Amino acid sequence: MQIVTPAQMKKLESESLKYGTPAQKLMSNAGTMLADLIDEYCRKEIIGEPENKSIVFLAGSGNNGGDCFAAANKLVFRGYDITVISLCGKPKTKIAEAEYAKLPKDHIKLIRAYRSANVKAAIEAAELDYMTLSKDSDIAALAKKDKKELTSLEKIMLEEKQRLRRVFDAISGADVLADGVFGTGFHGALDDEISAFLSASTKAYKIAVDVPSGGNCETGGIADGAFKADETIAFGVLKTGMTQYPLKEYCGKITVADIGIPNEAYAALNNQRLYSLIDSNALREFPGERRPDAYKNQFGRVLLINGSRRMRGAAVLSTLACLRSGAGLVCLASCEEACAATAVLAPEATFVPLETDYDGYLLYDSNKKILAEEMERSDAVLIGCGMGVTSDTVELVRFVVNTAKCPIIIDADGINCIASDISILKNKRTDIVITPHAGEMARLLGCTNDDVNRDRFAASAGFAAEHGVTVLLKGAGTLISDANYTAVNSTGNPGMSRGGSGDVLAGIVAAFVAAGHDVFDAAGYATYLHGLAGDITADKLSQQAMLPRDIIDSLSAAFSYIKEKNSAES
């Protein structure tokens, strides 16, 4: 499924006019979709006739407000009790203004919730803020006074307090609250008053129009006081930021609505970075049938340079996952202890015991010759899981990057070795996939975890483009980026947040790369399958009790699910 940035969505909307679909038509379609969504919810979930069901729209001054006006116009003629609260002033776009003009003013409640320019100037001059104006303690006293006795400032304060009370009363009495204040182009902070309206206490079912107000549709961040929806209706195409946390959580259930953007309009994005969501449809041709006369060498030989005396489990998990993911031959090159532990649980693998230092970490000089020989006959190399970071392991990673002719997957401590000397990537001879979590990505970029999580798209895509590698940035909504494309995974759950899950994923990636898949596709397939196996495991064992080795055990069920779904759709 294609997803887009806010800028790309704006481009699609402008291109639509070239192919016969003007912006006014897109807004009308969006209003119809929003109205239908609200109507369906009310009929299914709220007992009673439409006239007894209160629907409140929080409308901004842009096109999101126009979507609300279009939906309100349709719902009022279906009999609903409609209130439109304008929070940001009069409509500022021609198409929103046109939809506002269509509203049957005699049949809906219109609440002007914004200040006039004169009142705003007076409030600012008096240095009053929202916290002062929102207190109800003195409104009764002011209301009891004769208006002739009120000073100019007291009159303004009374009017302001009454205005705020009208808004909060309408919100608290709503059965459905639709938020169309700010759209996909929002970034920055919300002012105190808007924030208070968006987060007001209500029993209503909350629907966000295209995106919850306060959400950054590019990065997935949110402003303080953002609207927290039960459901979000995304118009046309899902936006990139809605796949990332915390915004994804604030979206609630996400429904993507077709508003009639012509297929031809998408050609305007061809010279830009393209984004997609990895769902089951992305695996329609995967993994493919095995011929009756197939033999092991056709499915790839993987060399794993993983593990150390203290972290032999990483070698075990990555080896098992690689085998379970269909690799024809799997060879583990590691310390004696890791080889011995893996041999017990994965006798199907072969082993190359390597020399180590006193602490059990791999040495460079005494191992490079045998590793060069193994790499020469491999179809993929995975290095780094549980390997540790020493001067020797740094040189091992450098040696593999500078020597291997087959694709390389670099995970965990392999990434940390590169972070200590980023020039290691300059002399690569082949395709490379790196699989960092946020902390490892931060080390590569020389920034903080918060910097990475503030814009995961920029972190992964920027590094991929600069260094010519494929970046698999792990986390909720895992990203896979190369120089031109970014894909977002749609599977997985918090129960996978355990040490060892990354080793499993790395082993799956290595198996798919060795089988001959393009490295970007292999990383995407592996991430989806890994998350799917994790979801199957969570259903079976619970998120609390599941372990990474259980995910490996669920890979067979994940493969079966994909095969059955592909067969049903063929």
N, C-alpha and C positions, 0 to 999 in steps of 0.2 A: 504494500500500500504506500503510495507516495504521500509524503508530508512536506510542508513548506515552512519557510520563515515568514514573519509578518511582511517583510519587504517583498518577498516572492508572491504572497497572497495579493498584495496591492497591485503588483504587476499583472497577475492573472485577471483581476477585476478590470483593469484598464484595457487589457488585450481583448476582453470579452466583447467590447463594443465593436471591434473590427470584424467580428464574426456574427454580428446581428443581435447581441444580447447587451442592451444598455444597463448601466448601473441601477437605474430605477427598477428594471425588471428583476435584477438580482435581489434588491431589497424587498420587493414585493414577494418574491419566492421565499426569502428568508423569513419574512413575517408570517407567511402561510405555514411554513414548517414549524415555526415557534408556536403558532396558534394551535396547530394540530397536536403538538407534543403536550401542551398544557391541557387541551380538551381531553385527550386520551387519559392523562393522569387523573383529571377531575372525575371523569366518568367511571374509572376503575377503582379509585381510592377514596373518594369523598361521597358520602351518602347525601342524597337530596337533589333538588332541581338546580339547574345552572344559576338562576337568579339568587339563590341562597349561598352561592360560592363566591368568595371575594378573591379577585385576582389583582395584585398590585404590581405595577411596573415601576422600577427605578430607572429613569431615563436620563441619559447624558445629552449633550448638545451635538454629538457627532452622529455617525451612521449607525452606531449601536442603538442610540436613542431612536433613530428612524426605524430600525427593525422592531423596536418595542411599539412604536406608534402603529406600524403596519399590522402587527399581531393584535393589538388592542382593538383596532378597527374591525377586525374579523370576529374576534371573540364577543364583542358587545352585541353583535347581531345573532350570536348563538345563545344569547340570554344571560350571559354572566354579568356579575357586579364588578365593574372595571374601575380601577383608580390608576391614574398616571401621575407620577410624582417627578417633576422636572427638577433635577438637582444642580445642573450646571449652566443654566441660562437658556435662552431661545436657541432653536436649531441653527447650526452654523454651516450646514451643507445644504445645497439646493434640494437634493433628494430627500433628506430628512425633513426639511421644511415642507416639502410637498406632502409627505405622509402625515405630518402634523396637521396640515390644513384639512385633510380628509376626515379627521376625527369628528364624530358626532358629539359636539360639546354639550348638548342637552342630555345625553344619555350616559355620560361617564363623569367621574369626579376628576377634576384637574387641580393638582396642588402645585403651586409655584413654591419650590423649596429653596430657591436661591435668593440672595439679597439683590436689591437694586443698586445701581452704582452710587447713588446718593447715600443710601444706608451703609453700604460698605465703607465709603469714605468717612462717614461719621463714626462708625465703630472703630476704624483704624485710628482716627484722630483721638478718640477717647481711650485708646490702648486697651480695649476689651478683647478678650479671647473667647474661644468656644467654651472652655471650662467655666468661665464666669457666666456666660449667657445661658448655658444649659442647666444651671441650678434652678430648681423650682421653688426655693425657699421664700423668695420675695415676690413671686408672680401674683399670688393671691392679694397681697397688700397693694401692689400697683394696680391690679384690676379693680379693686374697690374704690380707688380714688376717682374723683371727678376728673375727667380728661382735661378740663381747663386748668386743674391744679398741677398737672404733670409737666415737668420740664421737657424740653425737646429730647434730651438724652433718655429720660425715663419713658417717653412715648416710644422711642426706638427700641429700648430694651424690652418693653412690654410686647411690642409687635414681634420682636425676634423670638422671645420666649414662646409666644403663641404659635409662631411659624414652626418652631422646632417641635412643639407638642403635637401639632397637626400631623407632621411627618411620622413621628414615633407611634402615634395612635393608629395611623393607617397601616404601618408595617406590622404592628403587634396584632392587628385584627385580620391579617391576610391569611387565606388558605393556601395560596400560591404566591410566592414573591419572585418576580423575574428581574434579574440584575442586568441592565444594559447601559451602565454608566460610562465605563471606559472599555475600549476595544483592544484589538490585538497590538496596536502600536504603543500601548502604555508602557512607560518605564519611569522609575523614580519613586517618589513618595506620595502618599495620600495626605490631604490636610485633615485636621482633627475632626471637622464636622462631617465630611464625606465618609471618613473611616467609621465614625459613630453610627451613621445611617446604615452602612454596609454590614456592620457587625451587631446591629440592634437585636435584642431578644425577640424571638418570634417562634410561633409553633408551625409556621408555614413550611411547605415544601419549597425548597429554594432552587431555582433554575438560573444558571448563568447563560447569558446571551453571547455566544461565540467564545467567551473566556471570562472567568471570574474577574471582576474589576479589582485592580491592584496586582494582577498577575502579569509577569513578563513572558510574553509568548515566544520570545526568542531564546531565552536562557533557561526558563523554568523557575525563576526566582519569584518571590512575592513581597509586596510592601506590607508594612505593619497595618493591621486593620483590613486586610483584603477580604472580599466576600468569599465565604466558604459554602460552596454549592453542594446540593444533593445530586444534581445532574447538570451537565453542561452540554448544550447543543452547539457543535462546531460547524460553522457554515462552509460548505464547499470542500475543504481539505483540513485535516488535522494539522495543527501548528506544532513546530518543533518543541517549544517549551512545555507543551502540554504532555509530553512524554517523560518529563523529568520532575523530580521532587525538589521542593515542596509543592509546586503548582499542580502536579498531577493529583495529589491528595485533595487539594482545594477544588478541583474540578468535579470530584465525585464520579458518578457514572458518566461516561462520555458517549454522546451520540453524534455521529457525523452525518450531516444533512446535505443532500445534493440540491444546490440552488441554481443549477443550470449553467455553470461555467462551461463553455464549449471545449471539446477535447483539443481543438486546434490551438487554443490559447496557451496550452502547456509548452508548445514549441519555443515560446519566448524565454523559457528557463534553461534551454539546452546548453548555453555557454556559462552557466553558473554551477556552483556546487549543488548537487542533487541529494535529496534526503528521502529515506524510505523507512517504513516500519516493517520489521521482520515478523510476519505472522505465518500461519500454516500455508497460506497461498504462495509464500515465497519459496516453499520447499516442494512444489508440485513435481519437479523433475528429480527430486532427491529422495533416497540415495541412488536410485536406479536399480534395475534388475541384474542379478549375477547370472552369467551364462552357465549352462550345465557343465561345460568343459573348462570352467574357470580354475585357476591355480593360484597359490599364495602370492607369487611375485607380482601378479596383476593388481594387487590391492595395496602395494606399497610396503617399503621397508623403512622403519622408523628407528633412529638412534636417539636414545634418551640419555643426556648427561645431567643426571639429577642426583640429589641426596648427599648426605654426609653422615658421619657417625651419630651426631645428635639429631638429625632430621631425616632418618631413613624412611619414615612414613611417607614423605613427599615422593620418594622414588617408587614406593609401593603403589600409591594412589594414581600417580601419573601413568605408570606402566599398565595397571589394571584397566584404567579408563581407555587407554590407547588400544588395548586388545579388544575390549568390549565395543569399541567404535568401528571395528572392521579392518584394522590394519592387518596385512598379511604376515609380516614379520616384525617383531619388536625386540630390540636389543637395548638392554640397560647397561650403561657404562658408569660405574660408581664405586664407592669404597666397598670393601669386603662385607662389612656388616649390612649395608643396604642391599647388596646383591643377594646375600643369604636370606634376609627377611623377605625380599620380593620373590625369591625362588619358591618359598613355601606356599605363598598365596597365588603366584602366577607362574606355574611351571611351564606354561606355553612360551614364555619369553626366553631369550638367550642373554648371556651376561658377559661383560668384560670388566673384571675387577681392576680397579685403578689404584695407584699408589697415593698415599695421603701423608699429610704432616702429622705431628704429634697429637694434634687436636681432632684429627679425623677429617680434615678438609682436603680436597683434591689438590695435587701438585701439578705444576705446569710442565717443566722440562722433561720429567720422566714419563709423562703420559701423552705428549703431543703426537708422537709418531704413531702410536696405535690408534689414537683418535682420528688422525688424518686418514689412516687406512679404512677405518669404519665409515667415515663420512663419504669416502670415495664411492662406496657401494650402497649408500642410503638415498632414499627419496625425500626424506625430511629429517631435520635435526631439532630436537627440543632440548634447551639448556636452561638451567637456573633453578628449578624447583628444589628448595631445601639445600642449595649448594653452599651457602655462606658467602661472605664477602671478605676475601683476603687478597693480598698482592698476587698470589698464584691464580685464584679464581678469576680475577680481573683479566689476567693475561690469557687464561683459557677462553674466556668470552671473546677477547680480541682475536685470538687465534681462530676460533670457529667462524667468526664474522668475516675475517680476512681470507679464510681458506675454503669454506664450504661452497660447493656449486649448487647444491640442492637448497630449497627454501628452509629458513631457520625460524623457529618459534622461540622467543626469549621471554621467560617468565620470572617472577619473584626476584631472587638474588641475582639472576642474570641481568635484570633491569637495574638493580642497585649497583651492579658492577659498571654498567654503562653510565649511570648517573655520576659515578666518580670520575669518568673520563668520556665525555660525550663524543670525542673524536673517534672513538671505536667504530662508530657507524659510517665514517667517511669512506672507508675502504671496503665496504661490503661488495660482494660479487654476485649476490642473488637477492631474491625477495625475502623480506623479513617481516614477521608479525611480532609485535610486543604486546604483552597482556598486563598492563599495570592496573592496580587499584588507585584510588585518589592520592594516597600517600606516596606511592611510587611515581605517579605522574608528576606530583609536586617536586619530587627530587630531580626528575629529568628536566623540569622547567625552571628549577631554582626559585620556586615560590612556595606558598603555603597550601595546605589542603583546602582552606576556605577559598583561596583564589581559584583553584581548580573547580571546586563545586559551584562557584558563582557562575561559571560559564563552561560547562563540560564540553559543549560543542566546540568552542574556540580552542580549548586545551587540546582535545584529541585531533581535530582537523588541522590546527596550526602546526603541531609537531609532525603529523603525518606528511603534510605538504613540504615542510622545511627539510625533513630528513629522508624523504622518499621511502617511508615504511608504512605498513598497515598497523594502526593503533586500535587495540581492543581495550577500551577503557571500562573496567568493571564497575559495577554498582547497580542500584535500582535504575532500570532503563539503560542497560549497558550499550555503549556506543562503539561502532566499528567504523573507522575512518581511513581512507587513503587520500591520495592527492586530489581526487575529484568527487568522491561520494562519501556520504555518512549514512549508516543504517542504525536503527534503534531497535533493540530487542524488546519483545513483548511478553516473554515468559520469565518465571522465577518468583521467588518469595523470600521473606526474611529468614526462614529456617535454613537457608543456604549460607547465612553469614557465620561461617565457622572456618577455622583453620583447616585447610585441606581441600576446600571446594575449588579454589583456584588451580590446584594441582590437577584435579579431575578435569577441569575445563581445558587446561593446557594440553593434556593427553588426548582429548577429543579433537582439538584443533590439529594437532600433529598427525593424527590418523587420517583426517579428511584431506589435509594438504598432501600427504604421502600417496593418497588414492588418486591424485591428479587434479583435484579441484583448484581453481584459482584461489590465491591466498585470501583475498577479500571475501569471496563467497564461502570458502571453508570456515573462516572465522565467524561469519554470520550463521551458517548452518550449525556450527558447533555451539555457539552461544544459545541459539534457540533450543536445540536438543538438550543441552545441559539444563536450561531453565525448565523445559518441559519435564525432564526426568525428576528435577527437584520438586515440581508441582505434584507429580504423581506420588513421589515419596511423602510429601507433606500430607496429602490426602490419606495416605495409608498409615503413617506413623506419627503425624502431627509435626508442626514446625519446631516444637520444643525438643522432641526426642530424636528427630532425624539426624543422621550423620553423613559426611561426604561419601563414605563407602556405600551407604544406602542408595545414594544417587547413582552410583555405578551399577548397582543391582537393578535399578529402574530403567536403565538405558534400553534394555530389550523391550520393555513396555512402551517406551517413547518411540522407538523405531516402528513398532507394530502400529501405534496410533497414526503415525505419519503415513505408513503404507495403506492402512485401511481408509484414511481420509482421501488419499490420492486415488485409490481405486473407486471410491464412491463418487468422486467428482469427474472421473475420466469418461 
